[in-house]
């Protein structure tokens, strides 16, 4: 039964669809954080649920609770049914959760919906700014429901996306895997040198993992020094992304602005819109330069800027908070923008870029102790800076299998690095060495016997 109709003869179109699906899926979480920031500003939201400090924090953190719960078992599901069907299931769950959140009648129902959203900003800031004018609970119900729109769009794209070639090879569907790689790399030409090299590199590595007992399991994450290093690097991304101080701005901007002396709801919502637009621009800049300056250098620059500005935000909040000094208040807001810009430069793109190159795991924490919180996060950022400088490896321009070599100390395939092959700096015959053991059937092997550079 055919379940995917991806364009096999146009690598450009297929790449565009894959990027679109990734962006739309990521937008759901970005929409959520910006939306919750805006909802925390709305009196209609806080008054309806009679929020206390505890329930406010619970409502906000619930999505991360859902992510923490599902990460314990959903990996097994994706390995069983494939990446594409797992994304489809997550999208359906997100749509249902968005409807449930929009219909919430009490804190329990709201939290349940957000936990489900966790299992599965600029736009939401603008939407909530408009709905804030509604004199009803639709001021927060409508933005809540709109979270499901992105998953609905994602569902429309999924039939035109292929399955992960690594998942296909792992399940001995080698011909399909080569077909997918050729579609993404060489407009469907299965005899293309680079496509063949990528296929064989993946096949060799997965075969080595199976032969040496590196099966998909939780135990595999900690049973070797290289596995523990992968876990450490992945956890560092989660910790840096969650504990650098950005979550204070992402979810509790209204309280930061209150402390800075800006208490008008409309003004806070306007600042929220401009801040999200600013972060979008900086994140796009960071995404563009990531492959030029490298992940590690980018993270060091970003963390350094975030560290400097969060200390300044804390100092200005202490000195000018609620003082009525307009210059001090404006200076505080300006530094909030600079802090978020510094954070967004690397951590917004690297949060979804670096973990898949090594591993992935979510973590979440928060606190509420006034200006001292900024200072605590600033001190933590100093530690993050040292950690990234010492432990991180550079993954720019590397395939996942080439990154294995950086972590394990050895490459599990005799294929030269893909960039070397692309540049024509190696004997094309090397690509075909051992192809008879790569899992391809005789018919497909004969097709790839005469590689081309198309």
C-alpha positions as CSV (number, residue, x, y, z in Angstrom):
1,X,0.0,0.0,0.0
2,X,1.5,3.3,-1.1
3,X,1.6,5.8,1.9
4,X,3.9,8.5,0.5
5,X,3.9,10.5,-2.8
6,X,7.1,12.5,-2.4
7,X,8.7,14.1,-5.4
8,X,11.5,11.7,-6.5
9,X,12.8,13.7,-9.4
10,X,13.2,17.1,-7.8
11,X,15.6,17.4,-4.9
12,X,14.9,21.1,-4.6
13,X,11.2,20.6,-4.1
14,X,11.6,17.7,-1.7
15,X,14.1,19.7,0.4
16,X,11.7,22.7,0.5
17,X,8.9,20.4,1.7
18,X,11.1,18.9,4.4
19,X,12.2,22.3,5.6
20,X,8.6,23.5,5.5
21,X,7.4,20.6,7.6
22,X,10.2,21.1,10.1
23,X,9.5,24.9,10.4
24,X,5.8,24.4,10.8
25,X,6.3,21.7,13.5
26,X,8.7,23.9,15.4
27,X,6.3,26.8,15.1
28,X,3.9,25.1,17.4
29,X,6.3,25.3,20.4
30,X,7.3,28.8,19.4
31,X,3.7,29.8,19.2
32,X,3.0,28.3,22.6
33,X,5.8,30.1,24.5
34,X,4.9,33.5,23.0
35,X,1.2,32.8,23.5
36,X,1.7,31.9,27.2
37,X,3.7,35.1,27.6
38,X,0.9,37.1,26.2
39,X,-1.8,35.2,28.2
40,X,0.0,35.9,31.4
41,X,-0.4,39.6,30.6
42,X,-4.2,39.3,30.0
43,X,-6.5,40.0,33.0
44,X,-9.3,38.0,31.3
45,X,-7.0,34.9,31.5
46,X,-5.7,35.3,35.1
47,X,-9.1,36.4,36.4
48,X,-11.0,33.4,34.8
49,X,-8.7,30.8,36.4
50,X,-8.2,32.8,39.6
51,X,-4.5,32.2,39.2
52,X,-2.1,32.0,42.1
53,X,1.7,31.8,41.8
54,X,1.5,28.0,41.9
55,X,-1.3,27.6,39.3
56,X,0.3,30.2,37.1
57,X,3.6,28.3,37.1
58,X,1.7,25.0,36.6
59,X,-0.2,26.3,33.6
60,X,3.0,27.5,32.0
61,X,5.2,24.5,32.7
62,X,2.6,21.9,31.8
63,X,3.9,21.5,28.2
64,X,7.3,20.5,29.5
65,X,5.8,18.0,31.8
66,X,4.2,16.4,28.8
67,X,7.5,16.4,26.9
68,X,9.2,14.8,29.9
69,X,6.6,12.1,30.2
70,X,6.5,11.1,26.5
71,X,10.2,11.1,25.9
72,X,10.4,8.0,28.1
73,X,8.6,5.9,25.6
74,X,7.9,7.7,22.3
75,X,11.4,7.0,21.0
76,X,10.4,3.3,20.9
77,X,7.2,4.2,19.0
78,X,9.2,6.2,16.4
79,X,11.5,3.2,15.9
80,X,8.6,0.9,15.5
81,X,6.3,2.8,13.1
82,X,8.8,5.2,11.5
83,X,9.5,8.9,11.8
84,X,6.8,10.1,9.4
85,X,3.9,8.3,11.0
86,X,5.1,9.3,14.5
87,X,5.0,13.0,13.3
88,X,1.5,12.4,12.0
89,X,0.4,11.0,15.3
90,X,1.9,13.9,17.2
91,X,0.2,16.4,14.9
92,X,-3.2,14.8,15.5
93,X,-2.6,14.8,19.3
94,X,-1.6,18.5,19.1
95,X,-4.8,19.4,17.3
96,X,-6.9,17.6,19.9
97,X,-5.0,19.2,22.7
98,X,-5.4,22.7,21.2
99,X,-9.1,22.2,21.1
100,X,-9.2,21.0,24.6
101,X,-7.2,24.0,25.9
102,X,-9.4,26.4,24.0
103,X,-12.5,24.8,25.7
104,X,-10.9,24.6,29.2
105,X,-13.3,25.3,32.1
106,X,-10.8,25.1,34.9
107,X,-7.1,24.8,35.7
108,X,-7.1,21.0,35.6
109,X,-8.5,20.9,32.1
110,X,-6.1,23.7,31.0
111,X,-3.1,21.9,32.4
112,X,-4.2,18.5,30.9
113,X,-4.5,20.1,27.5
114,X,-1.0,21.7,27.8
115,X,0.6,18.4,28.9
116,X,-0.9,16.9,25.7
117,X,0.5,19.8,23.7
118,X,3.9,19.1,25.2
119,X,3.6,15.5,23.9
120,X,3.0,16.4,20.5
121,X,6.5,33.7,18.3
122,X,5.7,36.4,16.6
123,X,2.4,35.2,15.2
124,X,0.9,34.4,18.6
125,X,2.0,37.7,20.0
126,X,0.1,39.5,17.2
127,X,-2.9,37.3,17.6
128,X,-3.1,37.8,21.4
129,X,-2.6,41.5,21.0
130,X,-5.7,41.6,18.8
131,X,-7.8,39.2,20.9
132,X,-6.9,41.2,24.1
133,X,-9.6,43.7,23.0
134,X,-12.3,41.0,23.4
135,X,-14.4,41.5,26.5
136,X,-14.7,37.7,27.0
137,X,-12.8,34.6,27.6
138,X,-12.2,34.4,23.8
139,X,-9.3,36.7,24.5
140,X,-7.3,33.6,25.5
141,X,-9.5,30.8,24.1
142,X,-8.9,31.8,20.4
143,X,-5.1,31.9,20.6
144,X,-5.2,28.6,22.4
145,X,-7.2,27.0,19.7
146,X,-5.0,28.4,16.9
147,X,-2.1,26.3,18.2
148,X,-3.6,23.4,16.3
149,X,-3.5,25.2,12.9
150,X,0.2,24.5,12.4
151,X,-0.3,20.8,13.1
152,X,-3.2,20.8,10.6
153,X,-0.9,22.3,7.9
154,X,1.8,19.8,8.8
155,X,-0.7,16.9,8.3
156,X,-1.3,18.2,4.8
157,X,2.4,18.1,3.9
158,X,3.2,14.7,5.5
159,X,1.9,12.5,2.6
160,X,4.5,14.2,0.4
161,X,7.5,13.4,2.6
162,X,9.6,10.2,2.5
163,X,10.5,8.1,5.5
164,X,13.9,8.6,7.2
165,X,16.5,6.6,5.2
166,X,18.3,5.6,8.4
167,X,15.1,4.1,9.7
168,X,14.5,2.3,6.4
169,X,18.0,0.8,6.4
170,X,17.7,-0.2,10.0
171,X,14.6,-2.2,9.0
172,X,16.4,-3.7,6.0
173,X,14.5,-1.7,3.4
174,X,17.7,-0.8,1.6
175,X,16.3,-0.1,-1.9
176,X,13.7,2.4,-0.5
177,X,16.5,4.1,1.5
178,X,18.7,4.6,-1.5
179,X,15.7,5.9,-3.4
180,X,15.0,8.5,-0.7
181,X,18.7,9.6,-0.5
182,X,18.8,9.9,-4.3
183,X,15.6,12.0,-4.3
184,X,17.0,14.4,-1.7
185,X,20.5,14.6,-3.1
186,X,20.5,13.9,-6.8
187,X,17.1,14.4,-8.3
188,X,16.4,10.7,-8.1
189,X,19.6,9.5,-9.7
190,X,20.5,6.3,-7.8
191,X,23.9,6.1,-9.5
192,X,25.0,9.5,-8.3
193,X,28.3,9.3,-6.4
194,X,27.3,11.4,-3.4
195,X,24.0,9.6,-3.0
196,X,25.8,6.3,-3.1
197,X,28.4,7.4,-0.6
198,X,25.8,8.7,1.8
199,X,23.8,5.4,1.5
200,X,26.9,3.2,2.1
201,X,28.1,5.4,5.0
202,X,24.8,5.0,6.7
203,X,24.5,1.3,5.9
204,X,28.0,0.5,7.1
205,X,27.5,2.4,10.4
206,X,24.1,0.8,11.1
207,X,25.5,-2.7,10.3
208,X,28.4,-2.1,12.7
209,X,26.0,-1.0,15.5
210,X,23.9,-4.1,15.1
211,X,27.0,-6.4,15.0
212,X,28.4,-4.9,18.2
213,X,25.2,-4.7,20.1
214,X,24.5,-1.0,19.7
215,X,20.7,-1.6,19.6
216,X,18.0,1.1,20.1
217,X,17.4,1.1,23.9
218,X,17.7,3.3,26.9
219,X,20.6,1.2,28.1
220,X,22.6,2.1,25.0
221,X,22.5,5.7,26.0
222,X,24.9,5.1,29.0
223,X,26.7,1.8,28.4
224,X,29.8,3.2,26.7
225,X,32.0,6.3,27.2
226,X,31.0,7.6,23.7
227,X,27.3,7.1,24.5
228,X,27.7,9.0,27.8
229,X,29.4,11.8,25.9
230,X,26.6,12.0,23.4
231,X,24.1,12.2,26.3
232,X,26.1,14.8,28.1
233,X,26.3,17.0,24.9
234,X,22.6,16.6,24.3
235,X,21.6,17.4,27.9
236,X,23.9,20.5,27.8
237,X,21.8,21.9,24.9
238,X,18.6,21.3,26.9
239,X,20.0,22.8,30.1
240,X,21.5,25.9,28.3
241,X,18.3,26.4,26.4
242,X,16.1,26.2,29.5
243,X,18.2,27.8,32.2
244,X,20.0,30.7,30.5
245,X,17.3,33.1,31.7
246,X,15.4,33.1,28.4
247,X,12.4,31.3,29.9
248,X,11.9,34.2,32.3
249,X,11.4,36.5,29.2
250,X,9.6,33.8,27.2
251,X,6.9,33.1,29.7
252,X,7.0,35.8,32.4
253,X,7.7,39.0,30.4
254,X,4.7,40.8,32.1
255,X,6.3,40.3,35.5
256,X,9.7,41.5,34.2
257,X,8.0,44.6,32.8
258,X,6.1,45.1,36.1
259,X,9.4,45.0,38.0
260,X,10.8,47.5,35.5
261,X,7.9,49.9,36.1
262,X,5.8,49.2,32.9
263,X,2.4,48.0,34.1
264,X,0.0,49.0,31.3
265,X,-1.4,45.8,29.6
266,X,-1.5,47.3,26.1
267,X,2.1,48.5,26.4
268,X,3.2,45.1,27.6
269,X,1.5,43.4,24.7
270,X,3.1,45.8,22.2
271,X,6.5,45.2,23.7
272,X,5.8,41.5,23.4
273,X,5.1,41.8,19.7
274,X,8.2,43.9,19.0
275,X,10.4,41.6,21.1
276,X,9.2,38.5,19.1
277,X,9.9,40.3,15.8
278,X,13.4,41.2,17.1
279,X,14.1,37.6,18.2
280,X,12.9,36.3,14.8
281,X,15.3,38.5,12.9
282,X,18.2,37.6,15.1
283,X,17.3,33.8,15.0
284,X,17.2,34.0,11.2
285,X,20.6,35.6,11.2
286,X,21.9,32.9,13.5
287,X,20.5,30.2,11.3
288,X,22.2,31.7,8.3
289,X,25.7,32.0,9.9
290,X,25.6,28.6,11.6
291,X,27.2,26.7,8.8
292,X,29.8,29.5,8.4
293,X,31.1,30.0,11.9
294,X,30.3,26.6,13.4
295,X,28.0,25.5,16.1
296,X,30.5,25.8,19.0
297,X,31.7,29.3,18.1
298,X,28.2,30.4,17.7
299,X,27.1,29.0,21.1
300,X,30.1,30.7,22.7
301,X,29.2,34.1,21.2
302,X,25.5,33.8,22.1
303,X,26.1,32.7,25.7
304,X,28.7,35.4,26.2
305,X,26.2,38.1,25.1
306,X,23.4,36.6,27.1
307,X,25.5,36.4,30.2
308,X,26.6,40.1,30.0
309,X,23.1,41.4,29.3
310,X,21.2,39.4,31.9
311,X,23.5,40.7,34.6
312,X,22.8,44.2,33.4
313,X,19.0,43.5,33.4
314,X,19.3,42.4,37.0
315,X,21.3,45.4,38.0
316,X,19.0,47.9,36.2
317,X,15.9,46.2,37.7
318,X,17.3,46.5,41.2
319,X,18.2,50.2,40.8
320,X,15.3,51.5,38.6
321,X,12.5,49.0,39.1
322,X,9.3,50.9,40.1
323,X,11.4,54.1,40.5
324,X,9.6,56.1,37.9
325,X,12.9,57.0,36.2
326,X,12.0,56.7,32.6
327,X,15.5,56.6,31.4
328,X,16.2,53.7,33.7
329,X,13.1,51.9,32.7
330,X,13.8,52.3,29.0
331,X,17.4,51.1,29.6
332,X,16.1,48.0,31.3
333,X,13.7,47.2,28.4
334,X,16.6,47.8,25.9
335,X,18.8,45.3,27.8
336,X,15.9,42.8,27.8
337,X,15.9,43.1,24.0
338,X,19.7,42.7,23.9
339,X,19.6,39.7,26.2
340,X,16.9,37.9,24.1
341,X,18.8,38.8,20.9
342,X,22.0,37.4,22.3
343,X,20.2,34.2,23.3
344,X,18.3,33.9,20.0
345,X,21.5,34.3,17.9
346,X,22.6,30.7,18.7
347,X,20.3,28.9,21.1
348,X,17.1,29.3,19.0
349,X,18.5,27.5,15.9
350,X,20.9,25.2,17.8
351,X,18.2,23.9,20.1
352,X,16.8,22.0,17.1
353,X,20.0,21.7,15.2
354,X,22.7,20.4,17.6
355,X,20.8,17.7,19.5
356,X,19.8,15.7,16.5
357,X,23.5,15.6,15.5
358,X,24.4,14.0,18.9
359,X,21.2,13.1,20.8
360,X,18.2,14.7,22.4
361,X,16.6,15.1,25.8
362,X,14.3,17.7,27.3
363,X,14.6,19.4,30.7
364,X,12.8,22.3,32.3
365,X,13.1,24.4,35.5
366,X,12.2,27.9,36.7
367,X,12.0,30.2,39.8
368,X,10.6,33.5,41.0
369,X,12.7,35.7,43.3
370,X,12.8,39.1,41.7
371,X,15.9,40.7,40.4
372,X,18.1,38.1,42.1
373,X,16.8,35.6,39.6
374,X,18.6,37.4,36.8
375,X,21.9,37.3,38.8
376,X,21.5,33.6,39.5
377,X,20.9,32.9,35.8
378,X,23.8,35.1,34.9
379,X,26.2,33.1,37.2
380,X,24.8,29.9,35.6
381,X,25.5,31.3,32.2
382,X,29.1,31.8,33.1
383,X,29.3,28.0,33.9
384,X,27.5,27.3,30.6
385,X,30.1,29.3,28.7
386,X,33.0,27.3,30.3
387,X,31.2,24.0,29.6
388,X,30.6,24.8,25.9
389,X,34.2,26.0,25.4
390,X,35.7,22.8,27.0
391,X,33.3,20.0,26.1
392,X,31.5,20.8,22.9
393,X,32.6,19.3,19.5
394,X,32.2,21.1,16.2
395,X,29.7,19.4,13.9
396,X,29.5,21.9,11.1
397,X,29.5,20.3,7.7
398,X,29.5,16.7,9.1
399,X,27.1,13.9,8.4
400,X,25.7,12.0,11.4
401,X,28.2,9.2,10.6
402,X,31.1,11.5,10.4
403,X,30.1,13.0,13.8
404,X,30.3,9.4,15.1
405,X,34.0,9.5,14.3
406,X,34.5,12.7,16.4
407,X,32.8,11.1,19.4
408,X,33.8,7.4,19.0
409,X,37.3,8.1,17.7
410,X,36.7,5.9,14.7
411,X,34.5,5.8,11.6
412,X,32.4,2.7,11.0
413,X,32.5,3.0,7.2
414,X,35.4,3.1,4.7
415,X,33.6,5.8,2.7
416,X,35.5,9.2,2.6
417,X,33.9,12.3,4.0
418,X,31.0,13.4,1.9
419,X,32.4,16.9,1.4
420,X,35.6,15.4,0.0
421,X,33.5,13.4,-2.5
422,X,31.5,16.5,-3.5
423,X,34.7,18.3,-4.2
424,X,36.0,15.5,-6.4
425,X,39.1,15.0,-4.3
426,X,38.8,11.2,-4.0
427,X,38.8,8.2,-6.3
428,X,35.2,7.4,-7.2
429,X,36.0,3.7,-7.1
430,X,36.3,3.9,-3.3
431,X,32.6,4.6,-3.1
432,X,31.8,1.2,-4.6
433,X,34.1,-0.8,-2.3
434,X,32.0,-3.4,-0.5
435,X,28.7,-2.4,-2.2
436,X,27.9,-6.1,-2.5
437,X,27.5,-6.2,1.2
438,X,25.5,-3.0,1.6
439,X,22.1,-4.7,1.6
440,X,21.0,-3.8,-1.9
441,X,19.6,-6.5,-4.1
442,X,21.2,-7.5,-7.4
443,X,19.0,-5.4,-9.6
444,X,19.7,-2.2,-7.7
445,X,23.4,-3.0,-7.3
446,X,23.7,-3.2,-11.1
447,X,22.1,0.2,-11.5
448,X,24.7,1.8,-9.2
449,X,27.6,0.0,-10.7
450,X,28.5,3.0,-12.9
451,X,28.3,6.1,-10.7
452,X,27.9,9.6,-12.2
453,X,28.4,13.1,-10.9
454,X,25.1,14.4,-12.0
